[in-house]
Amino acid sequence: MAGRNVDNFAGSAGPGAVTLVQGTSFCVSAANGDMAASKPQGVFFQDTRFISDWNLTVNGLHVEALSATTPEPFHGVFIGRPLRHDHADTSLLIERDRKLGTGLVETVTVHNYSRTPVLCRIELFADTDFAGLFEVKDGRQDRRRSRTRHGGQEHVTLESERQGHRHRITVAFPGSREDGESLAAEMTVPAHGDRSVIISAIPVLEGTDGQHGAGTGAAGPDSYRRVMHWRAAMPTADLQDEAVENVIRRSQEDLGSLRIFNPDHPDRAVVAAGAPWFMALFGRDSLLASFMSLILDPSLAKGTLLTLAEHQGTKVDASSEEEPGRILHEVRLGATTGLGLGGSHVYYGTVDATPLFVTVLAELSRWGLEDAAMRELLPAADRALRWMEEYGDRDGDGFIEYQRKTDQGLRNQGWKDSGDGINFADGTLAEPPIALCEVQGYAYAAYIGRALIATAHGDTGTADACVAKASRLKHAFNDRFWLPERGYFAVALDRDKKPVDALASNMAHCLWTGIVDDDKAAQVAGHLMSPEMFTGWGIRTLATNMGAYNPASYHNGSVWPHDNALAAAGLMRYGFVNEAQKLSYALLEAADHFNGRLPELFCGLDRARYPVPVPYPASCSPQAWASAAPVQLIRTLLRFDPGLPWDEIWLAPTLPAQNTRFHLENVPFSGEGRLSIHVDGGSVTVQGLPKEIELRHEARPPLLELLKLSRRPPGIVAD
């Protein structure tokens, strides 16, 4: 995902790999439930792999995977059977019911379907390397690392000390005894009966007293309560298209599984970037994912904003790239996070999270953010605006640029953050400082959004100042970034202020933010939906006629769902309804081929030649903004826009002719309110609206028009 150092990424965890998540902890295993240190698998707490090997055998035979399900994000059920060397049938069936909590608890049940009792030997080999998350992800863990092993009655304890941090985990297997480095137990399973054993792995984590582990290790009642509460609060969709219904349900489940909770604010949820390797708060990823999922749960955006504000930069620190007012790139816990970006547990090297912070706050204000939260967040928004002007605009040319301050940081600091992600049409890499086109769009949206907030609070001075800054930026952007001979926007300006002339998807974000002049929008839309860019499944990150194009690359020709969701919103904003519909349903159809779950990205191959979307290896799944993308697409097709400061809601559905029935129940609205939206052909009704809210059956006007409608003084330019 954007937000990781993509020059190094994890290899495959194996076909059918299963991921369980519980807050920032996670477990990755093979389809049969086993884990191997040689693969990016294991059980991770506080960004450290506490279990690297977990291999179960029955009567000396490995377990063959038959099925694996995840009833809850932290709960997996694996069904298998002993794998006989002659591949003949066996009367034994093995069920492994695994729950991830403060530790790992696995109930192993042996079912005997024969007419006679069977003596079974259950053997578990468990080991650890206490490797850091990034070491495992990048395949650079030290397999020679020493650790001590203490055996005992029915348990084994593994521990190690590294960089001044002591790690310990105890594996308990009741009824077992040590057999070499394994724990083994024998039991007789009755005919047509079953027997179970419960195995646990309990770590000692940072923040405990060092004498006690993590309790029983089982997922606690809070885990179930949060899952049940999330499911009950979710909107329910009744659509004409069952496949789209399944995609929406999958997105809801995945976004729920990616929530993490601040221990200091246990009722405040934020969105982690993605499983398994990025169960952490990422500025850009979490902001965009929470923005795109507003129609599901606006509290995700609120929690993300509040948490990011608490970590907002206060000083200049080259090693972490912290600067006053800057919004972080990522924050992690754990003893080994010095191996991460910038050598710190908080890294600030992102150019876009800061303007996006203001943009998301302004959007949330239109959904009914309560006054207390706004008062708490508004100073952080103003600090973010100051960062844009004092630190983001490095040379005073009016554009926000980036250049890393540490060799450990990211070379590229926009969402295309791979080392080769920003290049010219001939494939030559752009050299920093780099001013990205979409970042100027985010800055424009931030200024307009802050003006809207100021207007709602009667602060005409701030509103006027922000509108003036937005107007100047829009004029300069359309003058400097536009390539008239090509009919599209440069992806960036390089260190010499030379336009980086690649045809890339970044300019779609400029449509979304509204910074594109109306007279240029048609050409932009035409390029985005051209055969060079549109695969039939989505818009490529880079056109096929560019020098760096590679459909199986990370950022130079692949298809990213979040990128496309914002592109669809931008197309709809400028009135390209047919194009927005075509793009939206192409991506939803792609999701159906991924069993309803859009991955982080997939390969940018033509649908006409490849009738099934081709996966990209090592793509995160579930991933936050990919999970939120279908939700944003639905909102775009509905043209649903709350405007509570004006006591209005805009709703003007543009569903394709073959999908004219759309019922959405339990939509969150203004605090505890809930709406029901029913679209049947040409009939549109909304239930649950307060009497003072007017329903407008039209697309929302440009935001600057709303400022005019708010009885602002004359002289405001059009959006």
HELIX and SHEET records of a PDB file:
HELIX    1   1 LEU A  133  ASP A  138  1                                   6    
HELIX    2   2 PRO A  221  ALA A  233  1                                  13    
HELIX    3   3 GLU A  242  SER A  257  1                                  16    
HELIX    4   4 GLY A  283  MET A  292  1                                  10    
HELIX    5   5 PRO A  298  GLU A  310  1                                  13    
HELIX    6   6 THR A  337  LEU A  339  5                                   3    
HELIX    7   7 LEU A  341  GLY A  343  5                                   3    
HELIX    8   8 ALA A  353  SER A  365  1                                  13    
HELIX    9   9 ASP A  371  TRP A  387  1                                  17    
HELIX   10  10 MET A  388  GLY A  392  3                                   5    
HELIX   11  11 CYS A  437  ALA A  456  1                                  20    
HELIX   12  12 THR A  460  ARG A  480  1                                  21    
HELIX   13  13 ASN A  506  THR A  513  1                                   8    
HELIX   14  14 ASP A  518  LEU A  528  1                                  11    
HELIX   15  15 PRO A  561  ARG A  573  1                                  13    
HELIX   16  16 VAL A  577  HIS A  593  1                                  17    
HELIX   17  17 ALA A  624  LEU A  638  1                                  15    
HELIX   18  18 LEU A  644  TRP A  646  5                                   3    
HELIX   19  19 LEU A  703  LEU A  709  1                                   7    
SHEET    1   A 4 VAL A  18  GLN A  22  0                                        
SHEET    2   A 4 SER A  25  SER A  29 -1                                        
SHEET    3   A 4 GLY A  42  PHE A  45 -1                                        
SHEET    4   A 4 THR A  48  ILE A  51 -1                                        
SHEET    1   B12 THR A 148  GLY A 152  0                                        
SHEET    2   B12 HIS A 155  ARG A 162 -1                                        
SHEET    3   B12 HIS A 165  ALA A 172 -1                                        
SHEET    4   B12 ASP A 194  VAL A 204 -1                                        
SHEET    5   B12 LEU A 104  ASN A 112 -1                                        
SHEET    6   B12 LEU A  92  LEU A 100 -1                                        
SHEET    7   B12 HIS A  75  PRO A  82 -1                                        
SHEET    8   B12 LEU A  61  GLU A  72 -1                                        
SHEET    9   B12 ASP A  53  VAL A  58 -1                                        
SHEET   10   B12 VAL A 118  ASP A 127 -1                                        
SHEET   11   B12 SER A 182  VAL A 189 -1                                        
SHEET   12   B12 ARG A 177  ASP A 179 -1                                        
SHEET    1   C 4 THR A 236  LEU A 239  0                                        
SHEET    2   C 4 ARG A 661  PHE A 669 -1                                        
SHEET    3   C 4 GLY A 673  ASP A 680 -1                                        
SHEET    4   C 4 SER A 683  GLN A 687 -1                                        
SHEET    1   D 5 ARG A 259  ASN A 262  0                                        
SHEET    2   D 5 HIS A 265  GLY A 274 -1                                        
SHEET    3   D 5 PHE A 278  PHE A 282 -1                                        
SHEET    4   D 5 GLU A 330  VAL A 331 -1                                        
SHEET    5   D 5 VAL A 346  TYR A 347 -1                                        
SHEET    1   E 3 ALA A 435  LEU A 436  0                                        
SHEET    2   E 3 ALA A 492  LEU A 493 -1                                        
SHEET    3   E 3 PRO A 499  VAL A 500 -1                                        
SHEET    1   F 2 TRP A 482  LEU A 483  0                                        
SHEET    2   F 2 TYR A 488  PHE A 489 -1                                        
SHEET    1   G 3 PHE A 640  GLY A 643  0                                        
SHEET    2   G 3 GLU A 648  LEU A 651 -1                                        
SHEET    3   G 3 GLU A 694  ARG A 696  1                                        
END                                                                             
